[in-house]
Amino acid sequence: MKKFLACTIAASCLMTLVSAAHAHSAYDGSWDLLFVTQRGACDPTYNFSVNVTDGIVTHPNLVKFRGYVARSGAVRASVSVPDKYASGSGRLSGNSGRGTWSGFSGNARCSGYWTARRT
């Protein structure tokens, strides 16, 4: 019984390591983003960089930033700071990507497109 339990624990640990090894996303790395406002009274453009790790999109200075890249390259993200909110979706492919976004800044409703380049 002890031998069976030890083998089970060892197999579980190995499966955990194998699963973690496969968690990496083809889109992991640093990405430069350009947001262009097409409608609304928001700033004409926004530039910033994000990092993708295991398909999770993060920004070091934005606490309320959520993003995810699926294995297919489909992207969904949202960010909120006082009096501002935006969400968007799109697709990454290889080292670039494109999508749309919408949100608000104060009372202004805005929307546009975004592009991404892996750095």
PyMOL CGO cylinders between C-alpha atoms (Angstrom):
from pymol import cmd
from pymol.cgo import CYLINDER

trace = [
    CYLINDER, 0.00, 0.00, 0.00, 2.82, 2.41, 0.88, 0.3, 1, 1, 1, 1, 1, 1,
    CYLINDER, 2.82, 2.41, 0.88, 4.51, 1.66, -2.45, 0.3, 1, 1, 1, 1, 1, 1,
    CYLINDER, 4.51, 1.66, -2.45, 1.24, 2.30, -4.32, 0.3, 1, 1, 1, 1, 1, 1,
    CYLINDER, 1.24, 2.30, -4.32, 0.75, 5.61, -2.47, 0.3, 1, 1, 1, 1, 1, 1,
    CYLINDER, 0.75, 5.61, -2.47, 4.33, 6.68, -3.21, 0.3, 1, 1, 1, 1, 1, 1,
    CYLINDER, 4.33, 6.68, -3.21, 3.88, 5.84, -6.92, 0.3, 1, 1, 1, 1, 1, 1,
    CYLINDER, 3.88, 5.84, -6.92, 0.59, 7.74, -7.03, 0.3, 1, 1, 1, 1, 1, 1,
    CYLINDER, 0.59, 7.74, -7.03, 2.16, 10.82, -5.43, 0.3, 1, 1, 1, 1, 1, 1,
    CYLINDER, 2.16, 10.82, -5.43, 5.15, 10.64, -7.81, 0.3, 1, 1, 1, 1, 1, 1,
    CYLINDER, 5.15, 10.64, -7.81, 2.85, 10.29, -10.82, 0.3, 1, 1, 1, 1, 1, 1,
    CYLINDER, 2.85, 10.29, -10.82, 0.76, 13.26, -9.64, 0.3, 1, 1, 1, 1, 1, 1,
    CYLINDER, 0.76, 13.26, -9.64, 3.86, 15.42, -9.28, 0.3, 1, 1, 1, 1, 1, 1,
    CYLINDER, 3.86, 15.42, -9.28, 5.07, 14.39, -12.74, 0.3, 1, 1, 1, 1, 1, 1,
    CYLINDER, 5.07, 14.39, -12.74, 1.66, 15.17, -14.29, 0.3, 1, 1, 1, 1, 1, 1,
    CYLINDER, 1.66, 15.17, -14.29, 1.68, 18.59, -12.62, 0.3, 1, 1, 1, 1, 1, 1,
    CYLINDER, 1.68, 18.59, -12.62, 5.11, 19.34, -14.06, 0.3, 1, 1, 1, 1, 1, 1,
    CYLINDER, 5.11, 19.34, -14.06, 4.09, 18.14, -17.53, 0.3, 1, 1, 1, 1, 1, 1,
    CYLINDER, 4.09, 18.14, -17.53, 0.88, 20.23, -17.40, 0.3, 1, 1, 1, 1, 1, 1,
    CYLINDER, 0.88, 20.23, -17.40, 2.83, 23.31, -16.33, 0.3, 1, 1, 1, 1, 1, 1,
    CYLINDER, 2.83, 23.31, -16.33, 5.34, 22.76, -19.13, 0.3, 1, 1, 1, 1, 1, 1,
    CYLINDER, 5.34, 22.76, -19.13, 2.51, 22.76, -21.68, 0.3, 1, 1, 1, 1, 1, 1,
    CYLINDER, 2.51, 22.76, -21.68, 0.85, 25.87, -20.20, 0.3, 1, 1, 1, 1, 1, 1,
    CYLINDER, 0.85, 25.87, -20.20, 3.11, 28.21, -22.19, 0.3, 1, 1, 1, 1, 1, 1,
    CYLINDER, 3.11, 28.21, -22.19, 1.37, 30.14, -24.91, 0.3, 1, 1, 1, 1, 1, 1,
    CYLINDER, 1.37, 30.14, -24.91, 2.68, 30.65, -28.44, 0.3, 1, 1, 1, 1, 1, 1,
    CYLINDER, 2.68, 30.65, -28.44, 2.02, 34.34, -27.76, 0.3, 1, 1, 1, 1, 1, 1,
    CYLINDER, 2.02, 34.34, -27.76, 4.08, 34.66, -24.57, 0.3, 1, 1, 1, 1, 1, 1,
    CYLINDER, 4.08, 34.66, -24.57, 6.39, 37.67, -24.49, 0.3, 1, 1, 1, 1, 1, 1,
    CYLINDER, 6.39, 37.67, -24.49, 6.30, 41.47, -24.68, 0.3, 1, 1, 1, 1, 1, 1,
    CYLINDER, 6.30, 41.47, -24.68, 3.89, 43.24, -27.02, 0.3, 1, 1, 1, 1, 1, 1,
    CYLINDER, 3.89, 43.24, -27.02, 3.64, 46.92, -28.02, 0.3, 1, 1, 1, 1, 1, 1,
    CYLINDER, 3.64, 46.92, -28.02, 0.06, 48.09, -28.46, 0.3, 1, 1, 1, 1, 1, 1,
    CYLINDER, 0.06, 48.09, -28.46, -1.36, 51.04, -30.37, 0.3, 1, 1, 1, 1, 1, 1,
    CYLINDER, -1.36, 51.04, -30.37, -4.98, 52.06, -29.74, 0.3, 1, 1, 1, 1, 1, 1,
    CYLINDER, -4.98, 52.06, -29.74, -6.56, 54.42, -32.28, 0.3, 1, 1, 1, 1, 1, 1,
    CYLINDER, -6.56, 54.42, -32.28, -9.78, 56.29, -31.50, 0.3, 1, 1, 1, 1, 1, 1,
    CYLINDER, -9.78, 56.29, -31.50, -12.11, 56.36, -34.49, 0.3, 1, 1, 1, 1, 1, 1,
    CYLINDER, -12.11, 56.36, -34.49, -15.26, 57.63, -32.75, 0.3, 1, 1, 1, 1, 1, 1,
    CYLINDER, -15.26, 57.63, -32.75, -15.67, 59.78, -29.68, 0.3, 1, 1, 1, 1, 1, 1,
    CYLINDER, -15.67, 59.78, -29.68, -13.79, 62.50, -27.83, 0.3, 1, 1, 1, 1, 1, 1,
    CYLINDER, -13.79, 62.50, -27.83, -11.04, 60.36, -26.28, 0.3, 1, 1, 1, 1, 1, 1,
    CYLINDER, -11.04, 60.36, -26.28, -7.34, 60.92, -26.97, 0.3, 1, 1, 1, 1, 1, 1,
    CYLINDER, -7.34, 60.92, -26.97, -6.58, 60.13, -30.64, 0.3, 1, 1, 1, 1, 1, 1,
    CYLINDER, -6.58, 60.13, -30.64, -4.07, 57.39, -29.79, 0.3, 1, 1, 1, 1, 1, 1,
    CYLINDER, -4.07, 57.39, -29.79, -2.82, 55.42, -26.81, 0.3, 1, 1, 1, 1, 1, 1,
    CYLINDER, -2.82, 55.42, -26.81, 0.47, 53.49, -26.75, 0.3, 1, 1, 1, 1, 1, 1,
    CYLINDER, 0.47, 53.49, -26.75, 1.64, 51.03, -24.13, 0.3, 1, 1, 1, 1, 1, 1,
    CYLINDER, 1.64, 51.03, -24.13, 3.26, 47.63, -23.71, 0.3, 1, 1, 1, 1, 1, 1,
    CYLINDER, 3.26, 47.63, -23.71, 1.92, 44.46, -22.14, 0.3, 1, 1, 1, 1, 1, 1,
    CYLINDER, 1.92, 44.46, -22.14, 3.37, 41.10, -21.29, 0.3, 1, 1, 1, 1, 1, 1,
    CYLINDER, 3.37, 41.10, -21.29, 1.79, 37.73, -22.08, 0.3, 1, 1, 1, 1, 1, 1,
    CYLINDER, 1.79, 37.73, -22.08, 2.68, 34.80, -19.81, 0.3, 1, 1, 1, 1, 1, 1,
    CYLINDER, 2.68, 34.80, -19.81, 0.91, 31.46, -20.21, 0.3, 1, 1, 1, 1, 1, 1,
    CYLINDER, 0.91, 31.46, -20.21, -1.80, 33.26, -22.18, 0.3, 1, 1, 1, 1, 1, 1,
    CYLINDER, -1.80, 33.26, -22.18, -2.48, 35.84, -19.43, 0.3, 1, 1, 1, 1, 1, 1,
    CYLINDER, -2.48, 35.84, -19.43, -2.02, 39.47, -20.47, 0.3, 1, 1, 1, 1, 1, 1,
    CYLINDER, -2.02, 39.47, -20.47, -0.61, 41.80, -17.80, 0.3, 1, 1, 1, 1, 1, 1,
    CYLINDER, -0.61, 41.80, -17.80, 0.56, 45.38, -17.49, 0.3, 1, 1, 1, 1, 1, 1,
    CYLINDER, 0.56, 45.38, -17.49, 2.92, 46.26, -14.61, 0.3, 1, 1, 1, 1, 1, 1,
    CYLINDER, 2.92, 46.26, -14.61, 1.29, 49.61, -13.74, 0.3, 1, 1, 1, 1, 1, 1,
    CYLINDER, 1.29, 49.61, -13.74, -2.39, 48.87, -14.29, 0.3, 1, 1, 1, 1, 1, 1,
    CYLINDER, -2.39, 48.87, -14.29, -3.91, 47.01, -11.36, 0.3, 1, 1, 1, 1, 1, 1,
    CYLINDER, -3.91, 47.01, -11.36, -7.36, 46.67, -12.91, 0.3, 1, 1, 1, 1, 1, 1,
    CYLINDER, -7.36, 46.67, -12.91, -6.20, 45.16, -16.20, 0.3, 1, 1, 1, 1, 1, 1,
    CYLINDER, -6.20, 45.16, -16.20, -7.46, 41.75, -17.30, 0.3, 1, 1, 1, 1, 1, 1,
    CYLINDER, -7.46, 41.75, -17.30, -6.56, 39.99, -20.48, 0.3, 1, 1, 1, 1, 1, 1,
    CYLINDER, -6.56, 39.99, -20.48, -6.37, 36.55, -21.99, 0.3, 1, 1, 1, 1, 1, 1,
    CYLINDER, -6.37, 36.55, -21.99, -5.01, 35.08, -25.22, 0.3, 1, 1, 1, 1, 1, 1,
    CYLINDER, -5.01, 35.08, -25.22, -6.47, 31.73, -26.27, 0.3, 1, 1, 1, 1, 1, 1,
    CYLINDER, -6.47, 31.73, -26.27, -4.40, 29.10, -28.08, 0.3, 1, 1, 1, 1, 1, 1,
    CYLINDER, -4.40, 29.10, -28.08, -6.17, 30.15, -31.27, 0.3, 1, 1, 1, 1, 1, 1,
    CYLINDER, -6.17, 30.15, -31.27, -4.83, 33.70, -30.82, 0.3, 1, 1, 1, 1, 1, 1,
    CYLINDER, -4.83, 33.70, -30.82, -8.22, 35.15, -29.86, 0.3, 1, 1, 1, 1, 1, 1,
    CYLINDER, -8.22, 35.15, -29.86, -7.72, 38.02, -27.39, 0.3, 1, 1, 1, 1, 1, 1,
    CYLINDER, -7.72, 38.02, -27.39, -10.04, 39.61, -24.82, 0.3, 1, 1, 1, 1, 1, 1,
    CYLINDER, -10.04, 39.61, -24.82, -8.97, 42.35, -22.44, 0.3, 1, 1, 1, 1, 1, 1,
    CYLINDER, -8.97, 42.35, -22.44, -10.34, 45.15, -20.27, 0.3, 1, 1, 1, 1, 1, 1,
    CYLINDER, -10.34, 45.15, -20.27, -8.87, 47.95, -18.20, 0.3, 1, 1, 1, 1, 1, 1,
    CYLINDER, -8.87, 47.95, -18.20, -10.33, 50.41, -15.74, 0.3, 1, 1, 1, 1, 1, 1,
    CYLINDER, -10.33, 50.41, -15.74, -8.84, 53.41, -13.99, 0.3, 1, 1, 1, 1, 1, 1,
    CYLINDER, -8.84, 53.41, -13.99, -10.72, 56.24, -12.27, 0.3, 1, 1, 1, 1, 1, 1,
    CYLINDER, -10.72, 56.24, -12.27, -13.33, 57.66, -14.71, 0.3, 1, 1, 1, 1, 1, 1,
    CYLINDER, -13.33, 57.66, -14.71, -12.04, 55.51, -17.61, 0.3, 1, 1, 1, 1, 1, 1,
    CYLINDER, -12.04, 55.51, -17.61, -12.86, 52.05, -18.88, 0.3, 1, 1, 1, 1, 1, 1,
    CYLINDER, -12.86, 52.05, -18.88, -12.12, 50.14, -22.08, 0.3, 1, 1, 1, 1, 1, 1,
    CYLINDER, -12.12, 50.14, -22.08, -12.55, 46.61, -23.33, 0.3, 1, 1, 1, 1, 1, 1,
    CYLINDER, -12.55, 46.61, -23.33, -11.57, 45.00, -26.54, 0.3, 1, 1, 1, 1, 1, 1,
    CYLINDER, -11.57, 45.00, -26.54, -11.14, 41.85, -28.50, 0.3, 1, 1, 1, 1, 1, 1,
    CYLINDER, -11.14, 41.85, -28.50, -9.26, 40.68, -31.53, 0.3, 1, 1, 1, 1, 1, 1,
    CYLINDER, -9.26, 40.68, -31.53, -6.70, 38.17, -32.68, 0.3, 1, 1, 1, 1, 1, 1,
    CYLINDER, -6.70, 38.17, -32.68, -2.95, 37.66, -32.53, 0.3, 1, 1, 1, 1, 1, 1,
    CYLINDER, -2.95, 37.66, -32.53, -1.19, 35.75, -35.27, 0.3, 1, 1, 1, 1, 1, 1,
    CYLINDER, -1.19, 35.75, -35.27, 2.55, 35.19, -35.24, 0.3, 1, 1, 1, 1, 1, 1,
    CYLINDER, 2.55, 35.19, -35.24, 4.16, 38.47, -34.19, 0.3, 1, 1, 1, 1, 1, 1,
    CYLINDER, 4.16, 38.47, -34.19, 1.26, 40.86, -34.80, 0.3, 1, 1, 1, 1, 1, 1,
    CYLINDER, 1.26, 40.86, -34.80, -2.39, 41.35, -34.05, 0.3, 1, 1, 1, 1, 1, 1,
    CYLINDER, -2.39, 41.35, -34.05, -5.41, 43.54, -34.56, 0.3, 1, 1, 1, 1, 1, 1,
    CYLINDER, -5.41, 43.54, -34.56, -8.82, 44.11, -33.00, 0.3, 1, 1, 1, 1, 1, 1,
    CYLINDER, -8.82, 44.11, -33.00, -11.43, 46.58, -31.84, 0.3, 1, 1, 1, 1, 1, 1,
    CYLINDER, -11.43, 46.58, -31.84, -12.08, 48.35, -28.56, 0.3, 1, 1, 1, 1, 1, 1,
    CYLINDER, -12.08, 48.35, -28.56, -14.74, 50.52, -26.95, 0.3, 1, 1, 1, 1, 1, 1,
    CYLINDER, -14.74, 50.52, -26.95, -15.06, 52.38, -23.68, 0.3, 1, 1, 1, 1, 1, 1,
    CYLINDER, -15.06, 52.38, -23.68, -15.42, 55.74, -22.04, 0.3, 1, 1, 1, 1, 1, 1,
    CYLINDER, -15.42, 55.74, -22.04, -13.35, 58.55, -20.59, 0.3, 1, 1, 1, 1, 1, 1,
    CYLINDER, -13.35, 58.55, -20.59, -15.43, 60.69, -18.23, 0.3, 1, 1, 1, 1, 1, 1,
    CYLINDER, -15.43, 60.69, -18.23, -18.71, 61.21, -20.09, 0.3, 1, 1, 1, 1, 1, 1,
    CYLINDER, -18.71, 61.21, -20.09, -17.20, 60.61, -23.54, 0.3, 1, 1, 1, 1, 1, 1,
    CYLINDER, -17.20, 60.61, -23.54, -17.97, 57.28, -25.23, 0.3, 1, 1, 1, 1, 1, 1,
    CYLINDER, -17.97, 57.28, -25.23, -15.22, 56.14, -27.57, 0.3, 1, 1, 1, 1, 1, 1,
    CYLINDER, -15.22, 56.14, -27.57, -14.31, 53.27, -29.85, 0.3, 1, 1, 1, 1, 1, 1,
    CYLINDER, -14.31, 53.27, -29.85, -11.70, 52.31, -32.37, 0.3, 1, 1, 1, 1, 1, 1,
    CYLINDER, -11.70, 52.31, -32.37, -9.17, 49.68, -33.29, 0.3, 1, 1, 1, 1, 1, 1,
    CYLINDER, -9.17, 49.68, -33.29, -5.91, 48.39, -31.85, 0.3, 1, 1, 1, 1, 1, 1,
    CYLINDER, -5.91, 48.39, -31.85, -2.80, 46.85, -33.34, 0.3, 1, 1, 1, 1, 1, 1,
    CYLINDER, -2.80, 46.85, -33.34, -0.09, 44.79, -31.65, 0.3, 1, 1, 1, 1, 1, 1,
    CYLINDER, -0.09, 44.79, -31.65, 3.54, 43.94, -32.44, 0.3, 1, 1, 1, 1, 1, 1,
    CYLINDER, 3.54, 43.94, -32.44, 5.65, 41.46, -30.52, 0.3, 1, 1, 1, 1, 1, 1,
    CYLINDER, 5.65, 41.46, -30.52, 8.87, 43.08, -29.27, 0.3, 1, 1, 1, 1, 1, 1,
]
cmd.load_cgo(trace, "trace")
